[in-house]
C-alpha cells in the first residue's frame, strides 16, 4: 500500500478551504496555512455570488441556459484573450459547485437569481446560510459551510497566523513543501497555492497594474491586508509565468472607505467637457473602464437640490431589488455632510458649478437642457437609462467627482492549466505545484465577466487542484 500523501494548502479563503476539504476527502493528510488570524480571505468579505449556467436553480426559475452559452459569452467579453480549456473547466465546474455547496448546507433561492454581468440571462446565484460570524455578506456563508466541513475532518490541520514566503524543492526538482516567514520548513508531497491576489501590494500593483495606483490616496483595497502576492512571488520564484493583466476598479467619490459600486439613477455623469457618456446605471464590470477613458480619467456625478430632498432620502441600497441592503455613499445625510465639507461642490447656477469643478460651462448647460427634456419625455434618448430619471433644474446644483480607484480583484496571476497545475515559462507543469483562486491568472481579461466569477473560479480550481494533487493518495 502506498504511503499517505501530505499536502500543504497555502491560504484559507474560498479556494483554500475548498482545496483542503477535497484533499482531505481524497485521503491525504492536509495542513492548511493562513497568514491572517482568521480564515476566510477575500471570499468572506464578498457578496458570495457564484456565476454559473445550466444549474438546477436556473431550471427551477424557468431559465434555459447552457455551459456553451456561458463560454461563448466569456470569450466575447474577453475578446478571445483567454484559453477556452480554462473557461470550459470553469463553466462546467461552477455548475457542479452549486450542488456541492448545497450538500454543505448552502441554499439557493431561484427568485434571487440575477443578471450579474453584461449578458441577458440570470446567472448570479446568491447564497443563503449561516455566516458563523465570519463576515456580514454571502461570501461568509460559503466560508462558514466549507469551514464546518473541514473542521469535521481529522486529517486536516488548520494553522492561522502562519505566513509562507518560500517553496521547498526536492532532489528531483519537484516542489516538496513550504518555508514560513519564521524559517520553519513544512515538508509536503505537493503544495496548493490559494493565497489570493496582490491588491494590498503597492510594488506588484505598480509593476503589473499601474492604473490601480495612478490616483494616489484615492486608491484603497477591498480585500484583506494580507493579500500581498505571496503566492505569486513564490510561484514566479519556482519558475512560473505570470498570466493576465488588470483587475476590477470600482468608481468612488472618496467619502471614506465604503464599498459602493452602485451609483443611483437620479444622477447624471458628465466629463470635463460637460458631456454625458454612459448609462449611469451600467454594471460595475464596465463602468470604471468607461470613466477611465474620459479626459483625466475622472468624471462628475451631477444632481440638484430637488433630487437631494426627494430621492436621496431613500439612499440606493438595493440596486438589484433582491432584498439585499448595501451600504451607500448616496444618502441625503452623507451628501449633506460632504457638501458642508466642500468635498461635494455646489453652485447657485450651473455656470457657477462649472467654474468650481472645472467642467466646461457650455457643455454642462447643453447637457442639462437635453437631459431635462428627456426627463419630461420620460425617456433617456441618449443612453436609454431606466429607473428614476430626475431633472437637473432646481438650484443649488451639486457635483461629486468620481474616480475608478477602489481595488477589488487582481487578474494577473500564475499561469495554470485545466488541471490547476502551475506552468513554467515553457508551458510545462512545475512538479508538485498547483494553484487556485485569485493567485491563478488567465481567467479574466480586462473586463470582469460578471459578479460571482471570482468566487466561482476560486471554488472550482481549489477543488481541481485538490484532485490533481491527491492523485494516488490513500488513507
C-alpha positions as a Markdown table, in Angstrom:
| # | Residue | x | y | z |
|---|---|---|---|---|
| 1 | Unk | 0.0 | 0.0 | 0.0 |
| 2 | Unk | 1.3 | 3.4 | -1.0 |
| 3 | Unk | 2.1 | 5.9 | 1.8 |
| 4 | Unk | -0.4 | 8.6 | 2.6 |
| 5 | Unk | 0.3 | 11.8 | 0.7 |
| 6 | Unk | 0.8 | 15.0 | 2.7 |
| 7 | Unk | -0.5 | 18.2 | 1.0 |
| 8 | Unk | 0.2 | 21.8 | 2.1 |
| 9 | Unk | -2.5 | 24.3 | 1.1 |
| 10 | Unk | -1.3 | 27.9 | 1.5 |
| 11 | Unk | -4.2 | 30.3 | 2.0 |
| 12 | Unk | -7.5 | 29.7 | 3.7 |
| 13 | Unk | -10.0 | 31.7 | 1.7 |
| 14 | Unk | -12.7 | 30.1 | -0.5 |
| 15 | Unk | -10.2 | 28.4 | -2.8 |
| 16 | Unk | -8.0 | 27.1 | 0.1 |
| 17 | Unk | -10.9 | 25.8 | 2.1 |
| 18 | Unk | -12.3 | 24.0 | -1.0 |
| 19 | Unk | -8.9 | 22.6 | -1.7 |
| 20 | Unk | -8.4 | 21.4 | 1.9 |
| 21 | Unk | -11.8 | 19.8 | 2.0 |
| 22 | Unk | -11.5 | 17.9 | -1.2 |
| 23 | Unk | -7.8 | 17.0 | -0.5 |
| 24 | Unk | -8.8 | 15.6 | 2.9 |
| 25 | Unk | -11.8 | 13.7 | 1.4 |
| 26 | Unk | -9.3 | 12.1 | -1.1 |
| 27 | Unk | -7.5 | 10.6 | 1.9 |
| 28 | Unk | -4.4 | 12.8 | 2.1 |
| 29 | Unk | -3.1 | 14.4 | 5.3 |
| 30 | Unk | -3.6 | 18.2 | 4.9 |
| 31 | Unk | -2.1 | 21.2 | 6.5 |
| 32 | Unk | -3.9 | 24.4 | 5.7 |
| 33 | Unk | -1.8 | 27.5 | 6.3 |
| 34 | Unk | -3.2 | 31.0 | 6.6 |
| 35 | Unk | -1.3 | 34.3 | 7.1 |
| 36 | Unk | -4.2 | 36.1 | 8.9 |
| 37 | Unk | -5.5 | 35.3 | 12.3 |
| 38 | Unk | -8.8 | 34.1 | 10.9 |
| 39 | Unk | -9.7 | 32.0 | 7.8 |
| 40 | Unk | -12.0 | 33.4 | 5.0 |
| 41 | Unk | -9.7 | 35.6 | 3.0 |
| 42 | Unk | -11.4 | 37.8 | 0.4 |
| 43 | Unk | -14.2 | 35.4 | 0.0 |
| 44 | Unk | -15.6 | 36.1 | 3.4 |
| 45 | Unk | -15.8 | 39.8 | 2.5 |
| 46 | Unk | -17.5 | 39.3 | -0.8 |
| 47 | Unk | -21.2 | 39.1 | -1.7 |
| 48 | Unk | -20.9 | 35.4 | -2.2 |
| 49 | Unk | -22.4 | 35.3 | -5.6 |
| 50 | Unk | -21.5 | 32.2 | -7.7 |
| 51 | Unk | -21.7 | 32.8 | -11.5 |
| 52 | Unk | -22.9 | 29.6 | -13.2 |
| 53 | Unk | -25.0 | 28.3 | -16.1 |
| 54 | Unk | -27.3 | 25.3 | -16.7 |
| 55 | Unk | -27.9 | 24.9 | -13.0 |
| 56 | Unk | -30.9 | 23.3 | -11.2 |
| 57 | Unk | -31.6 | 26.8 | -9.7 |
| 58 | Unk | -31.9 | 28.3 | -13.1 |
| 59 | Unk | -34.2 | 25.5 | -14.3 |
| 60 | Unk | -36.4 | 26.0 | -11.2 |
| 61 | Unk | -36.8 | 29.6 | -12.4 |
| 62 | Unk | -37.5 | 28.5 | -15.9 |
| 63 | Unk | -34.2 | 29.9 | -17.3 |
| 64 | Unk | -32.8 | 28.0 | -20.3 |
| 65 | Unk | -29.1 | 28.2 | -20.3 |
| 66 | Unk | -26.0 | 26.1 | -21.2 |
| 67 | Unk | -22.3 | 25.8 | -20.5 |
| 68 | Unk | -21.6 | 26.5 | -24.1 |
| 69 | Unk | -23.5 | 29.8 | -24.0 |
| 70 | Unk | -21.6 | 30.9 | -20.9 |
| 71 | Unk | -18.3 | 30.1 | -22.6 |
| 72 | Unk | -19.2 | 32.0 | -25.7 |
| 73 | Unk | -20.2 | 35.0 | -23.6 |
| 74 | Unk | -17.0 | 34.8 | -21.6 |
| 75 | Unk | -14.9 | 34.5 | -24.7 |
| 76 | Unk | -16.7 | 37.5 | -26.2 |
| 77 | Unk | -16.2 | 39.9 | -23.3 |
| 78 | Unk | -12.6 | 38.8 | -23.0 |
| 79 | Unk | -12.0 | 39.4 | -26.7 |
| 80 | Unk | -10.8 | 35.8 | -27.0 |
| 81 | Unk | -7.7 | 36.5 | -24.9 |
| 82 | Unk | -8.4 | 33.6 | -22.6 |
| 83 | Unk | -7.8 | 29.9 | -23.0 |
| 84 | Unk | -11.1 | 28.0 | -23.8 |
| 85 | Unk | -9.9 | 25.0 | -21.9 |
| 86 | Unk | -9.8 | 27.1 | -18.7 |
| 87 | Unk | -13.2 | 28.6 | -19.4 |
| 88 | Unk | -14.8 | 25.2 | -20.0 |
| 89 | Unk | -13.3 | 23.9 | -16.8 |
| 90 | Unk | -14.7 | 26.9 | -15.0 |
| 91 | Unk | -18.2 | 26.7 | -16.6 |
| 92 | Unk | -18.6 | 23.0 | -16.0 |
| 93 | Unk | -17.1 | 23.3 | -12.6 |
| 94 | Unk | -19.3 | 26.1 | -11.3 |
| 95 | Unk | -22.4 | 24.1 | -12.4 |
| 96 | Unk | -21.2 | 21.4 | -10.1 |
| 97 | Unk | -20.2 | 23.8 | -7.3 |
| 98 | Unk | -23.9 | 24.8 | -6.9 |
| 99 | Unk | -24.9 | 21.3 | -5.9 |
| 100 | Unk | -21.7 | 20.7 | -4.0 |
| 101 | Unk | -22.3 | 23.7 | -1.8 |
| 102 | Unk | -25.9 | 22.7 | -1.3 |
| 103 | Unk | -24.7 | 19.4 | 0.2 |
| 104 | Unk | -22.7 | 21.5 | 2.6 |
| 105 | Unk | -25.7 | 23.5 | 3.8 |
| 106 | Unk | -25.8 | 26.5 | 1.4 |
| 107 | Unk | -29.1 | 27.1 | -0.3 |
| 108 | Unk | -30.1 | 29.0 | -3.4 |
| 109 | Unk | -33.4 | 30.7 | -4.0 |
| 110 | Unk | -34.4 | 30.8 | -7.7 |
| 111 | Unk | -36.2 | 34.1 | -7.2 |
| 112 | Unk | -32.9 | 35.7 | -6.2 |
| 113 | Unk | -31.1 | 34.8 | -9.4 |
| 114 | Unk | -30.0 | 38.0 | -11.2 |
| 115 | Unk | -28.1 | 39.2 | -14.2 |
| 116 | Unk | -24.6 | 39.7 | -12.9 |
| 117 | Unk | -22.7 | 40.9 | -15.9 |
| 118 | Unk | -23.3 | 42.1 | -19.4 |
| 119 | Unk | -25.4 | 39.1 | -20.6 |
| 120 | Unk | -29.2 | 38.7 | -20.7 |
| 121 | Unk | -29.6 | 35.6 | -18.6 |
| 122 | Unk | -29.6 | 35.5 | -14.8 |
| 123 | Unk | -26.5 | 33.6 | -13.8 |
| 124 | Unk | -25.7 | 35.3 | -10.4 |
| 125 | Unk | -26.5 | 32.8 | -7.7 |
| 126 | Unk | -26.9 | 34.4 | -4.3 |
| 127 | Unk | -26.4 | 32.1 | -1.3 |
| 128 | Unk | -28.4 | 31.7 | 1.9 |
| 129 | Unk | -26.9 | 30.2 | 5.0 |
| 130 | Unk | -25.2 | 30.7 | 8.4 |
| 131 | Unk | -22.2 | 33.0 | 8.4 |
| 132 | Unk | -20.8 | 31.8 | 11.8 |
| 133 | Unk | -19.8 | 35.4 | 12.4 |
| 134 | Unk | -17.1 | 35.3 | 9.7 |
| 135 | Unk | -18.5 | 38.3 | 7.8 |
| 136 | Unk | -21.6 | 40.2 | 7.0 |
| 137 | Unk | -22.3 | 39.0 | 3.5 |
| 138 | Unk | -23.0 | 35.9 | 1.4 |
| 139 | Unk | -19.3 | 35.1 | 1.0 |
| 140 | Unk | -19.1 | 34.4 | 4.7 |
| 141 | Unk | -22.0 | 31.9 | 4.3 |
| 142 | Unk | -19.9 | 29.9 | 1.8 |
| 143 | Unk | -16.8 | 30.2 | 4.0 |
| 144 | Unk | -18.8 | 29.0 | 7.0 |
| 145 | Unk | -20.1 | 26.0 | 5.2 |
| 146 | Unk | -16.7 | 25.0 | 4.0 |
| 147 | Unk | -15.0 | 25.6 | 7.3 |
| 148 | Unk | -17.6 | 23.5 | 9.2 |
| 149 | Unk | -17.0 | 20.6 | 6.8 |
| 150 | Unk | -13.2 | 21.0 | 7.1 |
| 151 | Unk | -13.2 | 21.2 | 10.9 |
| 152 | Unk | -15.1 | 17.8 | 11.0 |
| 153 | Unk | -12.1 | 16.0 | 9.3 |
| 154 | Unk | -9.4 | 14.6 | 11.5 |
| 155 | Unk | -6.8 | 14.6 | 8.7 |
| 156 | Unk | -6.9 | 18.3 | 8.1 |
| 157 | Unk | -4.9 | 20.7 | 10.3 |
| 158 | Unk | -5.7 | 24.4 | 10.2 |
| 159 | Unk | -2.9 | 26.8 | 11.2 |
| 160 | Unk | -3.6 | 30.5 | 11.2 |
| 161 | Unk | -1.1 | 33.4 | 11.8 |
| 162 | Unk | 1.4 | 31.5 | 9.6 |
| 163 | Unk | 2.8 | 33.3 | 6.6 |
| 164 | Unk | 4.6 | 31.2 | 3.9 |
| 165 | Unk | 7.3 | 33.0 | 1.9 |
| 166 | Unk | 9.1 | 30.3 | 0.1 |
| 167 | Unk | 8.8 | 26.9 | -1.6 |
| 168 | Unk | 11.0 | 23.9 | -0.8 |
| 169 | Unk | 12.2 | 21.6 | -3.6 |
| 170 | Unk | 13.4 | 18.0 | -3.5 |
| 171 | Unk | 16.4 | 16.4 | -5.1 |
| 172 | Unk | 14.3 | 15.8 | -8.2 |
| 173 | Unk | 13.4 | 19.5 | -8.5 |
| 174 | Unk | 9.8 | 19.0 | -7.6 |
| 175 | Unk | 8.1 | 21.3 | -5.1 |
| 176 | Unk | 8.4 | 19.5 | -1.7 |
| 177 | Unk | 6.9 | 21.9 | 0.8 |
| 178 | Unk | 6.9 | 25.5 | 2.1 |
| 179 | Unk | 9.0 | 27.7 | 4.2 |
| 180 | Unk | 7.3 | 30.0 | 6.7 |
| 181 | Unk | 8.3 | 33.6 | 7.5 |
| 182 | Unk | 9.8 | 32.3 | 10.8 |
| 183 | Unk | 12.0 | 29.9 | 8.9 |
| 184 | Unk | 10.1 | 26.7 | 9.7 |
| 185 | Unk | 10.2 | 24.1 | 6.9 |
| 186 | Unk | 7.0 | 22.2 | 6.3 |
| 187 | Unk | 7.5 | 19.2 | 4.0 |
| 188 | Unk | 4.8 | 18.0 | 1.7 |
| 189 | Unk | 4.3 | 15.8 | -1.4 |
| 190 | Unk | 2.6 | 18.8 | -3.1 |
| 191 | Unk | 1.7 | 22.4 | -2.5 |
| 192 | Unk | -1.5 | 24.1 | -3.5 |
| 193 | Unk | -1.2 | 27.9 | -3.6 |
| 194 | Unk | -4.5 | 29.7 | -2.8 |
| 195 | Unk | -3.1 | 32.9 | -1.3 |
| 196 | Unk | -5.4 | 35.4 | -3.1 |
| 197 | Unk | -4.3 | 38.3 | -5.2 |
| 198 | Unk | -2.0 | 41.2 | -4.6 |
| 199 | Unk | -4.4 | 44.1 | -4.1 |
| 200 | Unk | -2.6 | 45.1 | -0.9 |
| 201 | Unk | 0.9 | 45.1 | -2.5 |
| 202 | Unk | 1.8 | 48.5 | -3.9 |
| 203 | Unk | 5.0 | 47.2 | -5.5 |
| 204 | Unk | 3.2 | 44.5 | -7.5 |
| 205 | Unk | 0.4 | 46.8 | -8.4 |
| 206 | Unk | 2.8 | 49.4 | -9.7 |
| 207 | Unk | 4.7 | 46.8 | -11.7 |
| 208 | Unk | 1.8 | 44.7 | -13.1 |
| 209 | Unk | -1.2 | 47.1 | -12.9 |
| 210 | Unk | -0.2 | 50.7 | -12.8 |
| 211 | Unk | -3.8 | 52.0 | -13.3 |
| 212 | Unk | -4.5 | 50.7 | -9.8 |
| 213 | Unk | -2.3 | 53.3 | -8.2 |
| 214 | Unk | -2.4 | 56.3 | -10.6 |
| 215 | Unk | -5.0 | 58.2 | -8.4 |
| 216 | Unk | -2.8 | 58.2 | -5.3 |
| 217 | Unk | -4.5 | 58.2 | -2.0 |
| 218 | Unk | -7.9 | 57.8 | -3.6 |
| 219 | Unk | -7.0 | 54.1 | -4.0 |
| 220 | Unk | -7.8 | 51.5 | -1.4 |
| 221 | Unk | -8.2 | 47.8 | -1.4 |
| 222 | Unk | -11.4 | 45.9 | -0.6 |
| 223 | Unk | -9.7 | 42.7 | 0.4 |
| 224 | Unk | -7.6 | 41.6 | 3.3 |
| 225 | Unk | -4.3 | 43.4 | 4.0 |
| 226 | Unk | -2.6 | 40.1 | 3.9 |
| 227 | Unk | -3.2 | 39.8 | 0.1 |
| 228 | Unk | 0.3 | 41.0 | -0.8 |
| 229 | Unk | 1.0 | 38.5 | -3.5 |
| 230 | Unk | 2.9 | 35.9 | -1.5 |
| 231 | Unk | 1.7 | 33.1 | -3.8 |
| 232 | Unk | 2.6 | 34.9 | -6.9 |
| 233 | Unk | 6.1 | 35.7 | -5.6 |
| 234 | Unk | 6.6 | 32.0 | -4.6 |
| 235 | Unk | 5.3 | 30.7 | -7.9 |
| 236 | Unk | 7.4 | 33.0 | -10.0 |
| 237 | Unk | 10.5 | 32.2 | -8.0 |
| 238 | Unk | 9.8 | 28.5 | -8.7 |
| 239 | Unk | 9.8 | 29.2 | -12.5 |
| 240 | Unk | 6.2 | 30.0 | -13.0 |
| 241 | Unk | 4.8 | 32.6 | -15.5 |
| 242 | Unk | 2.5 | 35.5 | -14.9 |
| 243 | Unk | -0.7 | 35.5 | -17.0 |
| 244 | Unk | -3.4 | 38.2 | -17.2 |
| 245 | Unk | -3.5 | 41.9 | -16.5 |
| 246 | Unk | -5.6 | 44.4 | -14.6 |
| 247 | Unk | -8.5 | 43.7 | -12.3 |
| 248 | Unk | -11.6 | 45.3 | -11.1 |
| 249 | Unk | -11.6 | 49.0 | -10.2 |
| 250 | Unk | -14.8 | 50.5 | -8.7 |
| 251 | Unk | -15.6 | 54.1 | -9.0 |
| 252 | Unk | -15.7 | 56.1 | -5.8 |
| 253 | Unk | -16.5 | 59.6 | -4.5 |
| 254 | Unk | -13.7 | 59.1 | -1.9 |
| 255 | Unk | -16.0 | 60.0 | 1.0 |
| 256 | Unk | -14.4 | 57.2 | 3.0 |
| 257 | Unk | -13.6 | 53.5 | 3.0 |
| 258 | Unk | -17.0 | 52.4 | 1.9 |
| 259 | Unk | -17.5 | 50.0 | -0.9 |
| 260 | Unk | -20.3 | 51.5 | -3.0 |
| 261 | Unk | -20.2 | 50.2 | -6.6 |
| 262 | Unk | -23.8 | 51.1 | -7.4 |
| 263 | Unk | -24.4 | 54.8 | -8.2 |
| 264 | Unk | -28.1 | 55.8 | -8.0 |
| 265 | Unk | -30.1 | 56.5 | -11.2 |
| 266 | Unk | -31.0 | 60.1 | -10.2 |
| 267 | Unk | -27.6 | 61.5 | -11.0 |
| 268 | Unk | -26.0 | 62.1 | -14.4 |
| 269 | Unk | -22.3 | 61.6 | -15.2 |
| 270 | Unk | -20.5 | 64.3 | -17.1 |
| 271 | Unk | -16.9 | 64.5 | -18.1 |
| 272 | Unk | -14.7 | 67.7 | -18.1 |
| 273 | Unk | -16.4 | 68.8 | -21.3 |
| 274 | Unk | -19.8 | 68.7 | -19.6 |
| 275 | Unk | -21.0 | 65.7 | -21.8 |
| 276 | Unk | -22.8 | 62.6 | -20.6 |
| 277 | Unk | -21.0 | 59.5 | -21.8 |
| 278 | Unk | -22.8 | 56.4 | -20.4 |
| 279 | Unk | -25.9 | 55.0 | -18.8 |
| 280 | Unk | -25.1 | 55.8 | -15.2 |
| 281 | Unk | -26.6 | 52.5 | -14.0 |
| 282 | Unk | -24.4 | 50.3 | -16.2 |
| 283 | Unk | -22.8 | 47.4 | -14.4 |
| 284 | Unk | -19.6 | 47.9 | -12.4 |
| 285 | Unk | -18.0 | 45.3 | -14.8 |
| 286 | Unk | -17.5 | 48.1 | -17.4 |
| 287 | Unk | -18.2 | 51.4 | -15.7 |
| 288 | Unk | -14.6 | 52.0 | -14.4 |
| 289 | Unk | -13.3 | 51.4 | -17.9 |
| 290 | Unk | -15.7 | 53.9 | -19.4 |
| 291 | Unk | -14.8 | 56.5 | -16.8 |
| 292 | Unk | -11.1 | 55.9 | -17.2 |
| 293 | Unk | -11.3 | 56.8 | -20.9 |
| 294 | Unk | -12.7 | 60.3 | -20.1 |
| 295 | Unk | -10.4 | 63.3 | -20.1 |
| 296 | Unk | -8.3 | 63.0 | -17.0 |
| 297 | Unk | -9.7 | 59.6 | -16.2 |
| 298 | Unk | -12.4 | 61.0 | -14.0 |
| 299 | Unk | -16.0 | 62.3 | -14.1 |
| 300 | Unk | -18.6 | 64.2 | -12.1 |
| 301 | Unk | -22.0 | 63.0 | -10.9 |
| 302 | Unk | -24.3 | 65.9 | -11.1 |
| 303 | Unk | -27.7 | 66.4 | -9.4 |
| 304 | Unk | -29.8 | 69.2 | -8.0 |
| 305 | Unk | -31.5 | 70.2 | -4.7 |
| 306 | Unk | -34.8 | 68.6 | -5.6 |
| 307 | Unk | -33.1 | 65.2 | -6.1 |
| 308 | Unk | -31.3 | 65.6 | -2.8 |
| 309 | Unk | -34.5 | 66.4 | -1.0 |
| 310 | Unk | -36.9 | 64.0 | -2.7 |
| 311 | Unk | -34.9 | 61.0 | -3.8 |
| 312 | Unk | -31.7 | 60.7 | -1.8 |
| 313 | Unk | -33.6 | 60.2 | 1.4 |
| 314 | Unk | -34.2 | 56.6 | 0.4 |
| 315 | Unk | -30.5 | 56.1 | -0.4 |
| 316 | Unk | -29.6 | 53.4 | -3.0 |
| 317 | Unk | -29.1 | 50.3 | -1.0 |
| 318 | Unk | -30.7 | 47.5 | -3.1 |
| 319 | Unk | -29.8 | 48.1 | -6.7 |
| 320 | Unk | -30.8 | 44.6 | -7.9 |
| 321 | Unk | -34.1 | 44.6 | -6.0 |
| 322 | Unk | -33.1 | 41.3 | -4.3 |
| 323 | Unk | -33.8 | 42.3 | -0.7 |
| 324 | Unk | -30.0 | 42.7 | -0.1 |
| 325 | Unk | -29.3 | 46.1 | 1.5 |
| 326 | Unk | -25.9 | 47.5 | 0.7 |
| 327 | Unk | -24.0 | 50.4 | 2.4 |
| 328 | Unk | -24.3 | 53.6 | 0.4 |
| 329 | Unk | -22.5 | 56.9 | 0.0 |
| 330 | Unk | -25.6 | 58.3 | -1.7 |
| 331 | Unk | -27.9 | 59.0 | 1.3 |
| 332 | Unk | -29.1 | 62.6 | 1.9 |
| 333 | Unk | -27.2 | 62.6 | 5.3 |
| 334 | Unk | -23.9 | 61.6 | 3.8 |
| 335 | Unk | -24.2 | 64.0 | 0.8 |
| 336 | Unk | -25.2 | 67.0 | 3.1 |
| 337 | Unk | -22.1 | 66.2 | 5.2 |
| 338 | Unk | -19.9 | 66.2 | 2.2 |
| 339 | Unk | -21.4 | 69.4 | 0.8 |
| 340 | Unk | -20.7 | 71.2 | 4.1 |
| 341 | Unk | -17.1 | 69.8 | 4.0 |
| 342 | Unk | -16.7 | 71.2 | 0.4 |
| 343 | Unk | -16.0 | 67.7 | -1.0 |
| 344 | Unk | -19.2 | 67.8 | -2.9 |
| 345 | Unk | -19.2 | 71.0 | -5.0 |
| 346 | Unk | -22.2 | 73.3 | -5.2 |
| 347 | Unk | -23.3 | 76.2 | -7.2 |
| 348 | Unk | -26.3 | 78.6 | -7.3 |
| 349 | Unk | -26.3 | 78.2 | -11.1 |
| 350 | Unk | -24.9 | 75.5 | -13.5 |
| 351 | Unk | -22.3 | 78.1 | -14.6 |
| 352 | Unk | -21.1 | 78.6 | -11.0 |
| 353 | Unk | -21.0 | 74.8 | -10.5 |
| 354 | Unk | -18.9 | 74.5 | -13.7 |
| 355 | Unk | -16.5 | 77.1 | -12.5 |
| 356 | Unk | -16.0 | 75.4 | -9.2 |
| 357 | Unk | -15.4 | 72.0 | -10.8 |
| 358 | Unk | -13.5 | 72.8 | -13.9 |
| 359 | Unk | -16.3 | 71.4 | -16.1 |
| 360 | Unk | -16.9 | 73.2 | -19.4 |
| 361 | Unk | -19.9 | 75.5 | -18.6 |
| 362 | Unk | -21.4 | 75.5 | -22.2 |
| 363 | Unk | -21.2 | 71.7 | -22.3 |
| 364 | Unk | -22.8 | 71.3 | -18.9 |
| 365 | Unk | -25.6 | 73.7 | -19.7 |
| 366 | Unk | -26.4 | 72.0 | -23.0 |
| 367 | Unk | -26.3 | 68.5 | -21.4 |
| 368 | Unk | -28.7 | 69.6 | -18.6 |
| 369 | Unk | -31.1 | 71.1 | -21.2 |
| 370 | Unk | -31.1 | 67.9 | -23.2 |
| 371 | Unk | -31.4 | 65.7 | -20.1 |
| 372 | Unk | -34.3 | 67.8 | -18.6 |
| 373 | Unk | -36.2 | 67.5 | -21.9 |
| 374 | Unk | -35.6 | 63.7 | -21.8 |
| 375 | Unk | -37.0 | 63.6 | -18.2 |
| 376 | Unk | -40.1 | 65.4 | -19.4 |
| 377 | Unk | -40.5 | 62.9 | -22.2 |
| 378 | Unk | -39.9 | 60.0 | -19.8 |
| 379 | Unk | -37.1 | 58.6 | -21.9 |
| 380 | Unk | -33.3 | 58.9 | -21.9 |
| 381 | Unk | -32.9 | 59.3 | -25.7 |
| 382 | Unk | -29.1 | 59.3 | -25.5 |
| 383 | Unk | -28.2 | 56.2 | -23.4 |
| 384 | Unk | -31.6 | 54.5 | -22.7 |
| 385 | Unk | -31.2 | 54.7 | -18.9 |
| 386 | Unk | -34.1 | 53.2 | -16.9 |
| 387 | Unk | -35.3 | 53.9 | -13.4 |
| 388 | Unk | -35.7 | 57.2 | -11.7 |
| 389 | Unk | -34.9 | 60.0 | -14.1 |
| 390 | Unk | -34.6 | 63.2 | -12.0 |
| 391 | Unk | -34.2 | 66.6 | -13.7 |
| 392 | Unk | -31.3 | 68.9 | -13.0 |
| 393 | Unk | -33.2 | 72.1 | -12.8 |
| 394 | Unk | -33.6 | 73.2 | -9.1 |
| 395 | Unk | -30.8 | 75.3 | -7.5 |
| 396 | Unk | -28.5 | 74.8 | -5.9 |
| 397 | Unk | -26.7 | 72.3 | -8.1 |
| 398 | Unk | -24.2 | 69.7 | -7.0 |
| 399 | Unk | -21.3 | 67.7 | -8.4 |
| 400 | Unk | -19.4 | 64.8 | -7.0 |
| 401 | Unk | -16.1 | 63.8 | -8.5 |
| 402 | Unk | -15.7 | 60.1 | -9.2 |
| 403 | Unk | -12.6 | 58.1 | -10.0 |
| 404 | Unk | -12.1 | 54.4 | -10.7 |
| 405 | Unk | -10.0 | 53.8 | -7.6 |
| 406 | Unk | -11.3 | 51.1 | -5.3 |
| 407 | Unk | -9.2 | 47.9 | -6.0 |
| 408 | Unk | -11.5 | 44.9 | -6.0 |
| 409 | Unk | -9.8 | 41.9 | -7.7 |
| 410 | Unk | -6.4 | 41.5 | -9.4 |
| 411 | Unk | -6.5 | 39.4 | -12.6 |
| 412 | Unk | -2.7 | 38.8 | -13.1 |
| 413 | Unk | -1.6 | 35.5 | -11.5 |
| 414 | Unk | 0.3 | 32.3 | -12.1 |
| 415 | Unk | -0.5 | 30.6 | -15.3 |
| 416 | Unk | -2.2 | 27.2 | -14.7 |
| 417 | Unk | -3.7 | 24.5 | -16.9 |
| 418 | Unk | -7.2 | 23.0 | -16.6 |
| 419 | Unk | -5.9 | 20.6 | -14.0 |
| 420 | Unk | -4.8 | 23.6 | -11.9 |
| 421 | Unk | -1.1 | 22.7 | -12.3 |
| 422 | Unk | 1.2 | 25.8 | -12.2 |
| 423 | Unk | 3.0 | 26.1 | -15.6 |
| 424 | Unk | 6.6 | 27.2 | -16.1 |
| 425 | Unk | 7.7 | 29.7 | -18.7 |
| 426 | Unk | 8.0 | 26.9 | -21.3 |
| 427 | Unk | 4.4 | 25.9 | -20.6 |
| 428 | Unk | 5.2 | 22.7 | -18.7 |
| 429 | Unk | 3.8 | 21.8 | -15.3 |
| 430 | Unk | 6.0 | 22.5 | -12.3 |
| 431 | Unk | 6.0 | 19.2 | -10.5 |
| 432 | Unk | 4.2 | 19.3 | -7.2 |
| 433 | Unk | 2.8 | 22.8 | -7.5 |
| 434 | Unk | -0.8 | 23.7 | -8.0 |
| 435 | Unk | -2.9 | 26.9 | -7.7 |
| 436 | Unk | -6.5 | 28.1 | -7.5 |
| 437 | Unk | -8.3 | 31.3 | -6.8 |
| 438 | Unk | -7.1 | 34.8 | -7.3 |
| 439 | Unk | -3.5 | 33.7 | -7.3 |
| 440 | Unk | -4.1 | 32.0 | -10.6 |
| 441 | Unk | -4.2 | 34.1 | -13.7 |
| 442 | Unk | -5.7 | 33.7 | -17.2 |
| 443 | Unk | -9.4 | 33.5 | -16.0 |
| 444 | Unk | -10.3 | 37.2 | -16.6 |
| 445 | Unk | -9.2 | 39.7 | -19.3 |
| 446 | Unk | -9.6 | 43.4 | -18.6 |
| 447 | Unk | -13.4 | 43.4 | -18.4 |
| 448 | Unk | -14.9 | 41.4 | -15.5 |
| 449 | Unk | -17.4 | 38.9 | -16.9 |
| 450 | Unk | -19.9 | 39.2 | -14.1 |
| 451 | Unk | -20.4 | 39.3 | -10.3 |
| 452 | Unk | -19.6 | 35.8 | -8.9 |
| 453 | Unk | -17.0 | 34.7 | -11.5 |
| 454 | Unk | -14.2 | 35.2 | -9.0 |
| 455 | Unk | -15.7 | 33.1 | -6.2 |
| 456 | Unk | -16.9 | 30.5 | -8.8 |
| 457 | Unk | -13.4 | 30.2 | -10.2 |
| 458 | Unk | -11.8 | 30.0 | -6.7 |
| 459 | Unk | -14.1 | 27.1 | -5.7 |
| 460 | Unk | -13.7 | 25.3 | -9.0 |
| 461 | Unk | -9.9 | 25.5 | -9.2 |
| 462 | Unk | -9.4 | 24.9 | -5.5 |
| 463 | Unk | -11.3 | 21.6 | -6.0 |
| 464 | Unk | -9.5 | 20.9 | -9.2 |
| 465 | Unk | -6.1 | 21.5 | -7.5 |
| 466 | Unk | -7.1 | 19.0 | -4.8 |
| 467 | Unk | -7.9 | 16.3 | -7.3 |
| 468 | Unk | -4.7 | 16.8 | -9.2 |
| 469 | Unk | -2.5 | 17.0 | -6.1 |
| 470 | Unk | -4.0 | 13.9 | -4.5 |
| 471 | Unk | -3.9 | 11.6 | -7.5 |
| 472 | Unk | -3.0 | 8.2 | -5.9 |
| 473 | Unk | -3.5 | 9.4 | -2.3 |
| 474 | Unk | -4.7 | 6.7 | 0.1 |
| 475 | Unk | -5.6 | 6.6 | 3.8 |
